[in-house]
Amino acid sequence: MRYYAKYNEGGDLISVGISETDGTEISEAEFNSLLEIITEKAALVEALYREEITASSIRSDWRGEIVKRVEDRKNFEAEHGGSTADPAIPEDIALKAQAYDIITGVSE
C-alpha cells in the first residue's frame, strides 16, 4: 500500500490518502500522524464553533487556521440561511465527515 501527501505551492498540506500515483510518498506512520492532526483540528473547529472553547485556548500555531475555518463556516451559514449541520447526523459522524473534507481538500 502506498501512502501519499499533497502540498500546495506554499507547502501547506492539502490532502493525504492511499494511491498508486498521487502526491509525495510518505510512510504509514507519517500518514497516521497527519490523520491524527487533521482529526484534532476538525474537533477544534467544531468546539470553537459551538463556543465550547475560546480561540486563546488553541495552540498558537494552529489558531489562525482554526479561527478562519469557523469564520468561513459562519459566513457560509449566513449566506445560505442556516446551519451546515444536519441534526439527523450523530455528532461523531459529522466530525468524521468534516475531517474527511479536510483530508480531501473539499473545504479548501
Gaussian input, Z-matrix of N, CA and C with variables (Angstrom, degrees):
# hf/3-21g

backbone

0 1
 N
 C     1     B1
 C     2     B2     1     A1
 N     3     B3     2     A2     1     D1
 C     4     B4     3     A3     2     D2
 C     5     B5     4     A4     3     D3
 N     6     B6     5     A5     4     D4
 C     7     B7     6     A6     5     D5
 C     8     B8     7     A7     6     D6
 N     9     B9     8     A8     7     D7
 C    10    B10     9     A9     8     D8
 C    11    B11    10    A10     9     D9
 N    12    B12    11    A11    10    D10
 C    13    B13    12    A12    11    D11
 C    14    B14    13    A13    12    D12
 N    15    B15    14    A14    13    D13
 C    16    B16    15    A15    14    D14
 C    17    B17    16    A16    15    D15
 N    18    B18    17    A17    16    D16
 C    19    B19    18    A18    17    D17
 C    20    B20    19    A19    18    D18
 N    21    B21    20    A20    19    D19
 C    22    B22    21    A21    20    D20
 C    23    B23    22    A22    21    D21
 N    24    B24    23    A23    22    D22
 C    25    B25    24    A24    23    D23
 C    26    B26    25    A25    24    D24
 N    27    B27    26    A26    25    D25
 C    28    B28    27    A27    26    D26
 C    29    B29    28    A28    27    D27
 N    30    B30    29    A29    28    D28
 C    31    B31    30    A30    29    D29
 C    32    B32    31    A31    30    D30
 N    33    B33    32    A32    31    D31
 C    34    B34    33    A33    32    D32
 C    35    B35    34    A34    33    D33
 N    36    B36    35    A35    34    D34
 C    37    B37    36    A36    35    D35
 C    38    B38    37    A37    36    D36
 N    39    B39    38    A38    37    D37
 C    40    B40    39    A39    38    D38
 C    41    B41    40    A40    39    D39
 N    42    B42    41    A41    40    D40
 C    43    B43    42    A42    41    D41
 C    44    B44    43    A43    42    D42
 N    45    B45    44    A44    43    D43
 C    46    B46    45    A45    44    D44
 C    47    B47    46    A46    45    D45
 N    48    B48    47    A47    46    D46
 C    49    B49    48    A48    47    D47
 C    50    B50    49    A49    48    D48
 N    51    B51    50    A50    49    D49
 C    52    B52    51    A51    50    D50
 C    53    B53    52    A52    51    D51
 N    54    B54    53    A53    52    D52
 C    55    B55    54    A54    53    D53
 C    56    B56    55    A55    54    D54
 N    57    B57    56    A56    55    D55
 C    58    B58    57    A57    56    D56
 C    59    B59    58    A58    57    D57
 N    60    B60    59    A59    58    D58
 C    61    B61    60    A60    59    D59
 C    62    B62    61    A61    60    D60
 N    63    B63    62    A62    61    D61
 C    64    B64    63    A63    62    D62
 C    65    B65    64    A64    63    D63
 N    66    B66    65    A65    64    D64
 C    67    B67    66    A66    65    D65
 C    68    B68    67    A67    66    D66
 N    69    B69    68    A68    67    D67
 C    70    B70    69    A69    68    D68
 C    71    B71    70    A70    69    D69
 N    72    B72    71    A71    70    D70
 C    73    B73    72    A72    71    D71
 C    74    B74    73    A73    72    D72
 N    75    B75    74    A74    73    D73
 C    76    B76    75    A75    74    D74
 C    77    B77    76    A76    75    D75
 N    78    B78    77    A77    76    D76
 C    79    B79    78    A78    77    D77
 C    80    B80    79    A79    78    D78
 N    81    B81    80    A80    79    D79
 C    82    B82    81    A81    80    D80
 C    83    B83    82    A82    81    D81
 N    84    B84    83    A83    82    D82
 C    85    B85    84    A84    83    D83
 C    86    B86    85    A85    84    D84
 N    87    B87    86    A86    85    D85
 C    88    B88    87    A87    86    D86
 C    89    B89    88    A88    87    D87
 N    90    B90    89    A89    88    D88
 C    91    B91    90    A90    89    D89
 C    92    B92    91    A91    90    D90
 N    93    B93    92    A92    91    D91
 C    94    B94    93    A93    92    D92
 C    95    B95    94    A94    93    D93
 N    96    B96    95    A95    94    D94
 C    97    B97    96    A96    95    D95
 C    98    B98    97    A97    96    D96
 N    99    B99    98    A98    97    D97
 C   100   B100    99    A99    98    D98
 C   101   B101   100   A100    99    D99
 N   102   B102   101   A101   100   D100
 C   103   B103   102   A102   101   D101
 C   104   B104   103   A103   102   D102
 N   105   B105   104   A104   103   D103
 C   106   B106   105   A105   104   D104
 C   107   B107   106   A106   105   D105
 N   108   B108   107   A107   106   D106
 C   109   B109   108   A108   107   D107
 C   110   B110   109   A109   108   D108
 N   111   B111   110   A110   109   D109
 C   112   B112   111   A111   110   D110
 C   113   B113   112   A112   111   D111
 N   114   B114   113   A113   112   D112
 C   115   B115   114   A114   113   D113
 C   116   B116   115   A115   114   D114
 N   117   B117   116   A116   115   D115
 C   118   B118   117   A117   116   D116
 C   119   B119   118   A118   117   D117
 N   120   B120   119   A119   118   D118
 C   121   B121   120   A120   119   D119
 C   122   B122   121   A121   120   D120
 N   123   B123   122   A122   121   D121
 C   124   B124   123   A123   122   D122
 C   125   B125   124   A124   123   D123
 N   126   B126   125   A125   124   D124
 C   127   B127   126   A126   125   D125
 C   128   B128   127   A127   126   D126
 N   129   B129   128   A128   127   D127
 C   130   B130   129   A129   128   D128
 C   131   B131   130   A130   129   D129
 N   132   B132   131   A131   130   D130
 C   133   B133   132   A132   131   D131
 C   134   B134   133   A133   132   D132
 N   135   B135   134   A134   133   D133
 C   136   B136   135   A135   134   D134
 C   137   B137   136   A136   135   D135
 N   138   B138   137   A137   136   D136
 C   139   B139   138   A138   137   D137
 C   140   B140   139   A139   138   D138
 N   141   B141   140   A140   139   D139
 C   142   B142   141   A141   140   D140
 C   143   B143   142   A142   141   D141
 N   144   B144   143   A143   142   D142
 C   145   B145   144   A144   143   D143
 C   146   B146   145   A145   144   D144
 N   147   B147   146   A146   145   D145
 C   148   B148   147   A147   146   D146
 C   149   B149   148   A148   147   D147
 N   150   B150   149   A149   148   D148
 C   151   B151   150   A150   149   D149
 C   152   B152   151   A151   150   D150
 N   153   B153   152   A152   151   D151
 C   154   B154   153   A153   152   D152
 C   155   B155   154   A154   153   D153
 N   156   B156   155   A155   154   D154
 C   157   B157   156   A156   155   D155
 C   158   B158   157   A157   156   D156
 N   159   B159   158   A158   157   D157
 C   160   B160   159   A159   158   D158
 C   161   B161   160   A160   159   D159
 N   162   B162   161   A161   160   D160
 C   163   B163   162   A162   161   D161
 C   164   B164   163   A163   162   D162
 N   165   B165   164   A164   163   D163
 C   166   B166   165   A165   164   D164
 C   167   B167   166   A166   165   D165
 N   168   B168   167   A167   166   D166
 C   169   B169   168   A168   167   D167
 C   170   B170   169   A169   168   D168
 N   171   B171   170   A170   169   D169
 C   172   B172   171   A171   170   D170
 C   173   B173   172   A172   171   D171
 N   174   B174   173   A173   172   D172
 C   175   B175   174   A174   173   D173
 C   176   B176   175   A175   174   D174
 N   177   B177   176   A176   175   D175
 C   178   B178   177   A177   176   D176
 C   179   B179   178   A178   177   D177
 N   180   B180   179   A179   178   D178
 C   181   B181   180   A180   179   D179
 C   182   B182   181   A181   180   D180
 N   183   B183   182   A182   181   D181
 C   184   B184   183   A183   182   D182
 C   185   B185   184   A184   183   D183
 N   186   B186   185   A185   184   D184
 C   187   B187   186   A186   185   D185
 C   188   B188   187   A187   186   D186
 N   189   B189   188   A188   187   D187
 C   190   B190   189   A189   188   D188
 C   191   B191   190   A190   189   D189
 N   192   B192   191   A191   190   D190
 C   193   B193   192   A192   191   D191
 C   194   B194   193   A193   192   D192
 N   195   B195   194   A194   193   D193
 C   196   B196   195   A195   194   D194
 C   197   B197   196   A196   195   D195
 N   198   B198   197   A197   196   D196
 C   199   B199   198   A198   197   D197
 C   200   B200   199   A199   198   D198
 N   201   B201   200   A200   199   D199
 C   202   B202   201   A201   200   D200
 C   203   B203   202   A202   201   D201
 N   204   B204   203   A203   202   D202
 C   205   B205   204   A204   203   D203
 C   206   B206   205   A205   204   D204
 N   207   B207   206   A206   205   D205
 C   208   B208   207   A207   206   D206
 C   209   B209   208   A208   207   D207
 N   210   B210   209   A209   208   D208
 C   211   B211   210   A210   209   D209
 C   212   B212   211   A211   210   D210
 N   213   B213   212   A212   211   D211
 C   214   B214   213   A213   212   D212
 C   215   B215   214   A214   213   D213
 N   216   B216   215   A215   214   D214
 C   217   B217   216   A216   215   D215
 C   218   B218   217   A217   216   D216
 N   219   B219   218   A218   217   D217
 C   220   B220   219   A219   218   D218
 C   221   B221   220   A220   219   D219
 N   222   B222   221   A221   220   D220
 C   223   B223   222   A222   221   D221
 C   224   B224   223   A223   222   D222
 N   225   B225   224   A224   223   D223
 C   226   B226   225   A225   224   D224
 C   227   B227   226   A226   225   D225
 N   228   B228   227   A227   226   D226
 C   229   B229   228   A228   227   D227
 C   230   B230   229   A229   228   D228
 N   231   B231   230   A230   229   D229
 C   232   B232   231   A231   230   D230
 C   233   B233   232   A232   231   D231
 N   234   B234   233   A233   232   D232
 C   235   B235   234   A234   233   D233
 C   236   B236   235   A235   234   D234
 N   237   B237   236   A236   235   D235
 C   238   B238   237   A237   236   D236
 C   239   B239   238   A238   237   D237
 N   240   B240   239   A239   238   D238
 C   241   B241   240   A240   239   D239
 C   242   B242   241   A241   240   D240
 N   243   B243   242   A242   241   D241
 C   244   B244   243   A243   242   D242
 C   245   B245   244   A244   243   D243
 N   246   B246   245   A245   244   D244
 C   247   B247   246   A246   245   D245
 C   248   B248   247   A247   246   D246
 N   249   B249   248   A248   247   D247
 C   250   B250   249   A249   248   D248
 C   251   B251   250   A250   249   D249
 N   252   B252   251   A251   250   D250
 C   253   B253   252   A252   251   D251
 C   254   B254   253   A253   252   D252
 N   255   B255   254   A254   253   D253
 C   256   B256   255   A255   254   D254
 C   257   B257   256   A256   255   D255
 N   258   B258   257   A257   256   D256
 C   259   B259   258   A258   257   D257
 C   260   B260   259   A259   258   D258
 N   261   B261   260   A260   259   D259
 C   262   B262   261   A261   260   D260
 C   263   B263   262   A262   261   D261
 N   264   B264   263   A263   262   D262
 C   265   B265   264   A264   263   D263
 C   266   B266   265   A265   264   D264
 N   267   B267   266   A266   265   D265
 C   268   B268   267   A267   266   D266
 C   269   B269   268   A268   267   D267
 N   270   B270   269   A269   268   D268
 C   271   B271   270   A270   269   D269
 C   272   B272   271   A271   270   D270
 N   273   B273   272   A272   271   D271
 C   274   B274   273   A273   272   D272
 C   275   B275   274   A274   273   D273
 N   276   B276   275   A275   274   D274
 C   277   B277   276   A276   275   D275
 C   278   B278   277   A277   276   D276
 N   279   B279   278   A278   277   D277
 C   280   B280   279   A279   278   D278
 C   281   B281   280   A280   279   D279
 N   282   B282   281   A281   280   D280
 C   283   B283   282   A282   281   D281
 C   284   B284   283   A283   282   D282
 N   285   B285   284   A284   283   D283
 C   286   B286   285   A285   284   D284
 C   287   B287   286   A286   285   D285
 N   288   B288   287   A287   286   D286
 C   289   B289   288   A288   287   D287
 C   290   B290   289   A289   288   D288
 N   291   B291   290   A290   289   D289
 C   292   B292   291   A291   290   D290
 C   293   B293   292   A292   291   D291
 N   294   B294   293   A293   292   D292
 C   295   B295   294   A294   293   D293
 C   296   B296   295   A295   294   D294
 N   297   B297   296   A296   295   D295
 C   298   B298   297   A297   296   D296
 C   299   B299   298   A298   297   D297
 N   300   B300   299   A299   298   D298
 C   301   B301   300   A300   299   D299
 C   302   B302   301   A301   300   D300
 N   303   B303   302   A302   301   D301
 C   304   B304   303   A303   302   D302
 C   305   B305   304   A304   303   D303
 N   306   B306   305   A305   304   D304
 C   307   B307   306   A306   305   D305
 C   308   B308   307   A307   306   D306
 N   309   B309   308   A308   307   D307
 C   310   B310   309   A309   308   D308
 C   311   B311   310   A310   309   D309
 N   312   B312   311   A311   310   D310
 C   313   B313   312   A312   311   D311
 C   314   B314   313   A313   312   D312
 N   315   B315   314   A314   313   D313
 C   316   B316   315   A315   314   D314
 C   317   B317   316   A316   315   D315
 N   318   B318   317   A317   316   D316
 C   319   B319   318   A318   317   D317
 C   320   B320   319   A319   318   D318
 N   321   B321   320   A320   319   D319
 C   322   B322   321   A321   320   D320
 C   323   B323   322   A322   321   D321

   B1=1.4346
   B2=1.5311
   B3=1.3318
   B4=1.4652
   B5=1.5258
   B6=1.3132
   B7=1.4529
   B8=1.5227
   B9=1.3407
   B10=1.4536
   B11=1.5233
   B12=1.3129
   B13=1.4541
   B14=1.5161
   B15=1.3409
   B16=1.4586
   B17=1.5207
   B18=1.3159
   B19=1.4591
   B20=1.5247
   B21=1.3503
   B22=1.4572
   B23=1.5256
   B24=1.3153
   B25=1.4643
   B26=1.5225
   B27=1.3342
   B28=1.4568
   B29=1.5194
   B30=1.3357
   B31=1.4549
   B32=1.5127
   B33=1.3472
   B34=1.4611
   B35=1.5197
   B36=1.3183
   B37=1.4569
   B38=1.5204
   B39=1.3270
   B40=1.4608
   B41=1.5227
   B42=1.3219
   B43=1.4622
   B44=1.5219
   B45=1.3296
   B46=1.4522
   B47=1.5165
   B48=1.3122
   B49=1.4421
   B50=1.5099
   B51=1.3168
   B52=1.4590
   B53=1.5215
   B54=1.3283
   B55=1.4592
   B56=1.5200
   B57=1.3001
   B58=1.4640
   B59=1.5229
   B60=1.3441
   B61=1.4615
   B62=1.5267
   B63=1.3114
   B64=1.4659
   B65=1.5114
   B66=1.3221
   B67=1.4478
   B68=1.5099
   B69=1.3204
   B70=1.4531
   B71=1.5186
   B72=1.3005
   B73=1.4626
   B74=1.5172
   B75=1.3395
   B76=1.4621
   B77=1.5213
   B78=1.3204
   B79=1.4688
   B80=1.5319
   B81=1.3056
   B82=1.4628
   B83=1.5315
   B84=1.3321
   B85=1.4654
   B86=1.5302
   B87=1.3425
   B88=1.4735
   B89=1.5243
   B90=1.3171
   B91=1.4632
   B92=1.5267
   B93=1.3256
   B94=1.4696
   B95=1.5253
   B96=1.3133
   B97=1.4601
   B98=1.5265
   B99=1.3288
   B100=1.4704
   B101=1.5200
   B102=1.3247
   B103=1.4714
   B104=1.5237
   B105=1.3242
   B106=1.4676
   B107=1.5158
   B108=1.3200
   B109=1.4674
   B110=1.5318
   B111=1.3151
   B112=1.4625
   B113=1.5271
   B114=1.3185
   B115=1.4594
   B116=1.5270
   B117=1.3255
   B118=1.4613
   B119=1.5290
   B120=1.3267
   B121=1.4621
   B122=1.5271
   B123=1.3273
   B124=1.4609
   B125=1.5331
   B126=1.3329
   B127=1.4645
   B128=1.5326
   B129=1.3235
   B130=1.4657
   B131=1.5247
   B132=1.3336
   B133=1.4660
   B134=1.5260
   B135=1.3021
   B136=1.4652
   B137=1.5302
   B138=1.3251
   B139=1.4679
   B140=1.5265
   B141=1.3227
   B142=1.4622
   B143=1.5231
   B144=1.3056
   B145=1.4653
   B146=1.5286
   B147=1.3101
   B148=1.4685
   B149=1.5297
   B150=1.3356
   B151=1.4595
   B152=1.5312
   B153=1.3387
   B154=1.4638
   B155=1.5240
   B156=1.3304
   B157=1.4608
   B158=1.5264
   B159=1.3238
   B160=1.4605
   B161=1.5252
   B162=1.3195
   B163=1.4635
   B164=1.5275
   B165=1.3142
   B166=1.4671
   B167=1.5283
   B168=1.3268
   B169=1.4641
   B170=1.5299
   B171=1.3232
   B172=1.4655
   B173=1.5246
   B174=1.3154
   B175=1.4680
   B176=1.5266
   B177=1.3015
   B178=1.4635
   B179=1.5264
   B180=1.3178
   B181=1.4591
   B182=1.5312
   B183=1.3315
   B184=1.4624
   B185=1.5238
   B186=1.3078
   B187=1.4708
   B188=1.5286
   B189=1.3213
   B190=1.4624
   B191=1.5186
   B192=1.3132
   B193=1.4672
   B194=1.5268
   B195=1.3227
   B196=1.4647
   B197=1.5244
   B198=1.3332
   B199=1.4637
   B200=1.5310
   B201=1.3367
   B202=1.4640
   B203=1.5206
   B204=1.3023
   B205=1.4697
   B206=1.5272
   B207=1.3340
   B208=1.4659
   B209=1.5306
   B210=1.3223
   B211=1.4735
   B212=1.5196
   B213=1.3189
   B214=1.4653
   B215=1.5261
   B216=1.3211
   B217=1.4665
   B218=1.5205
   B219=1.3292
   B220=1.4657
   B221=1.5231
   B222=1.3288
   B223=1.4642
   B224=1.5240
   B225=1.3226
   B226=1.4604
   B227=1.5235
   B228=1.3167
   B229=1.4600
   B230=1.5254
   B231=1.3326
   B232=1.4601
   B233=1.5331
   B234=1.3179
   B235=1.4614
   B236=1.5204
   B237=1.3248
   B238=1.4652
   B239=1.5206
   B240=1.3046
   B241=1.4527
   B242=1.5103
   B243=1.3029
   B244=1.4537
   B245=1.5015
   B246=1.2931
   B247=1.4520
   B248=1.5165
   B249=1.3420
   B250=1.4632
   B251=1.5237
   B252=1.3272
   B253=1.4658
   B254=1.5219
   B255=1.2982
   B256=1.4541
   B257=1.5247
   B258=1.3496
   B259=1.4612
   B260=1.5243
   B261=1.3216
   B262=1.4665
   B263=1.5210
   B264=1.3401
   B265=1.4575
   B266=1.5246
   B267=1.3262
   B268=1.4631
   B269=1.5235
   B270=1.3249
   B271=1.4564
   B272=1.5236
   B273=1.3331
   B274=1.4604
   B275=1.5259
   B276=1.3194
   B277=1.4592
   B278=1.5233
   B279=1.3259
   B280=1.4618
   B281=1.5251
   B282=1.3184
   B283=1.4598
   B284=1.5290
   B285=1.3295
   B286=1.4624
   B287=1.5307
   B288=1.3275
   B289=1.4575
   B290=1.5215
   B291=1.3288
   B292=1.4573
   B293=1.5264
   B294=1.3177
   B295=1.4691
   B296=1.5177
   B297=1.3248
   B298=1.4685
   B299=1.5264
   B300=1.3454
   B301=1.4719
   B302=1.5274
   B303=1.3184
   B304=1.4493
   B305=1.5272
   B306=1.3284
   B307=1.4675
   B308=1.5173
   B309=1.3110
   B310=1.4503
   B311=1.5138
   B312=1.3287
   B313=1.4551
   B314=1.5035
   B315=1.3367
   B316=1.4595
   B317=1.5220
   B318=1.3211
   B319=1.4682
   B320=1.5108
   B321=1.3022
   B322=1.4670
   B323=1.5001
   A1=108.54
   A2=117.04
   A3=122.71
   A4=109.51
   A5=116.51
   A6=122.33
   A7=108.60
   A8=116.51
   A9=118.87
   A10=111.77
   A11=114.84
   A12=123.34
   A13=107.15
   A14=116.04
   A15=121.62
   A16=107.97
   A17=114.80
   A18=121.50
   A19=109.09
   A20=116.58
   A21=119.37
   A22=109.41
   A23=117.12
   A24=121.16
   A25=112.43
   A26=116.94
   A27=121.53
   A28=113.30
   A29=117.10
   A30=120.95
   A31=114.46
   A32=117.23
   A33=120.69
   A34=109.86
   A35=116.41
   A36=121.94
   A37=109.35
   A38=116.91
   A39=119.69
   A40=112.54
   A41=117.98
   A42=119.19
   A43=110.41
   A44=114.36
   A45=122.82
   A46=106.81
   A47=116.51
   A48=118.22
   A49=112.07
   A50=114.16
   A51=122.61
   A52=105.86
   A53=115.84
   A54=119.92
   A55=109.68
   A56=114.77
   A57=120.75
   A58=111.29
   A59=117.47
   A60=119.41
   A61=115.55
   A62=119.67
   A63=121.34
   A64=113.38
   A65=115.89
   A66=124.03
   A67=116.70
   A68=113.64
   A69=123.70
   A70=108.79
   A71=117.40
   A72=120.27
   A73=110.40
   A74=115.35
   A75=122.44
   A76=108.63
   A77=116.23
   A78=119.92
   A79=110.26
   A80=115.59
   A81=120.41
   A82=110.02
   A83=117.30
   A84=120.88
   A85=111.12
   A86=116.87
   A87=120.39
   A88=110.48
   A89=116.62
   A90=122.52
   A91=110.18
   A92=116.11
   A93=120.58
   A94=111.40
   A95=117.45
   A96=121.60
   A97=111.08
   A98=116.85
   A99=120.52
   A100=111.32
   A101=117.27
   A102=119.83
   A103=111.45
   A104=116.97
   A105=120.36
   A106=111.04
   A107=116.70
   A108=121.16
   A109=110.16
   A110=116.46
   A111=121.26
   A112=110.24
   A113=117.07
   A114=121.46
   A115=111.24
   A116=116.68
   A117=120.54
   A118=110.82
   A119=117.07
   A120=120.27
   A121=110.91
   A122=117.57
   A123=120.85
   A124=110.88
   A125=116.55
   A126=120.64
   A127=110.88
   A128=116.90
   A129=120.60
   A130=111.20
   A131=117.27
   A132=120.75
   A133=109.24
   A134=116.42
   A135=120.64
   A136=111.27
   A137=116.88
   A138=120.71
   A139=111.17
   A140=117.75
   A141=120.41
   A142=110.12
   A143=117.29
   A144=121.68
   A145=110.54
   A146=117.06
   A147=121.95
   A148=112.78
   A149=115.25
   A150=123.02
   A151=112.53
   A152=115.07
   A153=121.49
   A154=110.14
   A155=116.45
   A156=123.24
   A157=107.47
   A158=116.03
   A159=120.66
   A160=108.79
   A161=115.76
   A162=120.23
   A163=110.85
   A164=116.81
   A165=119.34
   A166=112.84
   A167=117.40
   A168=119.87
   A169=112.67
   A170=116.68
   A171=121.64
   A172=108.40
   A173=116.65
   A174=119.22
   A175=109.57
   A176=115.09
   A177=121.37
   A178=113.68
   A179=118.77
   A180=120.21
   A181=112.90
   A182=117.98
   A183=121.92
   A184=111.93
   A185=117.43
   A186=122.45
   A187=112.33
   A188=118.58
   A189=121.16
   A190=112.42
   A191=116.20
   A192=121.09
   A193=111.20
   A194=117.09
   A195=121.34
   A196=110.06
   A197=116.90
   A198=121.33
   A199=109.90
   A200=117.23
   A201=120.62
   A202=111.19
   A203=117.31
   A204=119.70
   A205=111.54
   A206=116.47
   A207=119.95
   A208=110.04
   A209=116.61
   A210=120.21
   A211=110.82
   A212=117.06
   A213=120.82
   A214=110.78
   A215=116.21
   A216=120.28
   A217=111.00
   A218=116.74
   A219=120.39
   A220=110.98
   A221=117.32
   A222=120.62
   A223=111.20
   A224=116.34
   A225=120.48
   A226=110.16
   A227=116.33
   A228=120.37
   A229=111.08
   A230=117.26
   A231=120.96
   A232=110.66
   A233=116.21
   A234=120.84
   A235=112.46
   A236=117.15
   A237=120.91
   A238=113.11
   A239=117.27
   A240=121.41
   A241=116.81
   A242=118.49
   A243=118.51
   A244=114.14
   A245=113.81
   A246=122.29
   A247=111.47
   A248=114.77
   A249=120.28
   A250=110.33
   A251=115.77
   A252=119.90
   A253=110.20
   A254=116.57
   A255=122.87
   A256=107.20
   A257=118.71
   A258=119.94
   A259=114.01
   A260=117.11
   A261=119.94
   A262=111.82
   A263=117.29
   A264=120.93
   A265=108.69
   A266=117.97
   A267=119.81
   A268=111.40
   A269=116.71
   A270=122.54
   A271=112.72
   A272=118.30
   A273=119.34
   A274=111.24
   A275=118.04
   A276=120.85
   A277=109.72
   A278=116.79
   A279=120.09
   A280=110.31
   A281=117.35
   A282=121.64
   A283=110.33
   A284=117.06
   A285=120.35
   A286=110.55
   A287=117.13
   A288=120.28
   A289=110.40
   A290=116.62
   A291=120.03
   A292=110.37
   A293=116.67
   A294=120.01
   A295=109.94
   A296=117.11
   A297=120.31
   A298=110.69
   A299=116.07
   A300=119.28
   A301=111.18
   A302=116.38
   A303=119.56
   A304=109.93
   A305=116.62
   A306=121.13
   A307=111.23
   A308=116.11
   A309=119.64
   A310=113.24
   A311=116.88
   A312=120.03
   A313=113.97
   A314=117.87
   A315=121.50
   A316=111.04
   A317=116.82
   A318=120.15
   A319=112.53
   A320=118.08
   A321=120.89
   A322=110.85
   D1=135.25
   D2=-178.82
   D3=-109.36
   D4=119.51
   D5=177.42
   D6=-95.66
   D7=145.05
   D8=-179.69
   D9=-139.29
   D10=162.16
   D11=171.82
   D12=-132.80
   D13=144.04
   D14=174.44
   D15=-117.94
   D16=139.87
   D17=-179.30
   D18=-125.32
   D19=149.07
   D20=175.03
   D21=-81.37
   D22=-179.08
   D23=-177.66
   D24=-62.12
   D25=-27.32
   D26=178.80
   D27=-82.15
   D28=-2.22
   D29=179.79
   D30=88.69
   D31=5.96
   D32=178.78
   D33=-81.94
   D34=139.59
   D35=177.42
   D36=-65.75
   D37=129.83
   D38=176.41
   D39=-115.49
   D40=-21.53
   D41=175.37
   D42=-166.58
   D43=158.42
   D44=171.53
   D45=-135.59
   D46=157.95
   D47=178.91
   D48=179.31
   D49=-165.99
   D50=178.84
   D51=-123.31
   D52=123.18
   D53=-176.41
   D54=-159.30
   D55=157.12
   D56=175.78
   D57=-77.22
   D58=-30.68
   D59=-169.53
   D60=-130.79
   D61=-18.53
   D62=-172.89
   D63=-74.73
   D64=149.03
   D65=166.47
   D66=60.06
   D67=-167.40
   D68=178.90
   D69=-90.95
   D70=127.08
   D71=-179.14
   D72=-66.01
   D73=135.09
   D74=177.14
   D75=-131.27
   D76=164.31
   D77=179.19
   D78=-77.98
   D79=164.22
   D80=177.01
   D81=-60.84
   D82=-39.15
   D83=178.92
   D84=-62.85
   D85=-42.86
   D86=177.09
   D87=-63.36
   D88=-42.05
   D89=178.41
   D90=-58.53
   D91=-49.71
   D92=-179.26
   D93=-64.18
   D94=-37.81
   D95=177.39
   D96=-63.52
   D97=-43.80
   D98=178.06
   D99=-64.31
   D100=-39.45
   D101=177.54
   D102=-62.66
   D103=-39.08
   D104=177.00
   D105=-61.37
   D106=-43.73
   D107=179.92
   D108=-64.34
   D109=-44.76
   D110=-179.88
   D111=-60.85
   D112=-44.68
   D113=179.63
   D114=-65.04
   D115=-41.04
   D116=178.56
   D117=-64.09
   D118=-42.14
   D119=178.79
   D120=-64.63
   D121=-40.51
   D122=178.04
   D123=-61.94
   D124=-39.37
   D125=178.23
   D126=-66.41
   D127=-37.54
   D128=177.74
   D129=-66.92
   D130=-40.31
   D131=176.61
   D132=-58.46
   D133=-47.40
   D134=-178.47
   D135=-63.97
   D136=-43.76
   D137=-179.04
   D138=-65.60
   D139=-40.60
   D140=178.49
   D141=-68.60
   D142=-40.93
   D143=177.56
   D144=-58.59
   D145=-42.23
   D146=-179.07
   D147=-81.89
   D148=0.70
   D149=-179.75
   D150=60.61
   D151=33.23
   D152=175.21
   D153=-83.75
   D154=-19.76
   D155=176.97
   D156=-136.07
   D157=167.93
   D158=173.78
   D159=-110.11
   D160=160.65
   D161=-179.85
   D162=-58.73
   D163=-34.86
   D164=-177.89
   D165=-66.51
   D166=-16.90
   D167=179.38
   D168=-86.74
   D169=-4.39
   D170=179.46
   D171=-90.30
   D172=137.25
   D173=-179.65
   D174=-53.94
   D175=140.92
   D176=-168.57
   D177=-60.55
   D178=-34.33
   D179=-178.20
   D180=-74.83
   D181=-12.24
   D182=177.05
   D183=-107.72
   D184=-16.49
   D185=-169.18
   D186=-53.95
   D187=-50.30
   D188=-176.93
   D189=-58.39
   D190=-44.65
   D191=-179.83
   D192=-64.04
   D193=-44.75
   D194=-177.67
   D195=-65.80
   D196=-46.61
   D197=179.76
   D198=-60.46
   D199=-42.67
   D200=179.71
   D201=-62.23
   D202=-42.48
   D203=179.53
   D204=-62.41
   D205=-39.47
   D206=178.14
   D207=-66.96
   D208=-44.23
   D209=177.82
   D210=-61.15
   D211=-42.73
   D212=178.33
   D213=-61.13
   D214=-41.48
   D215=179.36
   D216=-64.39
   D217=-44.63
   D218=179.18
   D219=-64.52
   D220=-40.21
   D221=177.35
   D222=-63.66
   D223=-42.00
   D224=178.18
   D225=-60.85
   D226=-45.63
   D227=179.97
   D228=-62.90
   D229=-40.64
   D230=179.52
   D231=-63.88
   D232=-39.44
   D233=-179.25
   D234=-74.49
   D235=-26.64
   D236=-174.79
   D237=-112.31
   D238=14.09
   D239=171.04
   D240=70.62
   D241=44.10
   D242=173.01
   D243=144.03
   D244=-172.89
   D245=-175.07
   D246=-71.47
   D247=149.45
   D248=172.78
   D249=-86.20
   D250=-10.71
   D251=-177.57
   D252=-83.46
   D253=141.53
   D254=176.36
   D255=-102.10
   D256=114.36
   D257=-177.05
   D258=-62.88
   D259=-16.04
   D260=178.74
   D261=-79.86
   D262=-11.87
   D263=-178.55
   D264=-98.19
   D265=122.37
   D266=178.15
   D267=-55.55
   D268=146.93
   D269=-174.92
   D270=-55.42
   D271=-40.55
   D272=-177.34
   D273=-66.31
   D274=-33.59
   D275=177.56
   D276=-71.76
   D277=-40.87
   D278=177.93
   D279=-61.95
   D280=-40.31
   D281=179.47
   D282=-65.42
   D283=-41.72
   D284=177.53
   D285=-65.08
   D286=-36.57
   D287=177.59
   D288=-65.14
   D289=-40.01
   D290=177.79
   D291=-64.84
   D292=-42.18
   D293=177.33
   D294=-61.73
   D295=-40.96
   D296=177.96
   D297=-61.21
   D298=-42.32
   D299=177.96
   D300=-59.92
   D301=-39.95
   D302=179.32
   D303=-67.61
   D304=-42.95
   D305=179.72
   D306=-60.44
   D307=-44.04
   D308=-175.21
   D309=-85.93
   D310=-5.48
   D311=179.45
   D312=81.36
   D313=9.43
   D314=-179.07
   D315=-61.57
   D316=-35.23
   D317=-176.83
   D318=-84.33
   D319=-1.66
   D320=-179.48
   D321=-76.76

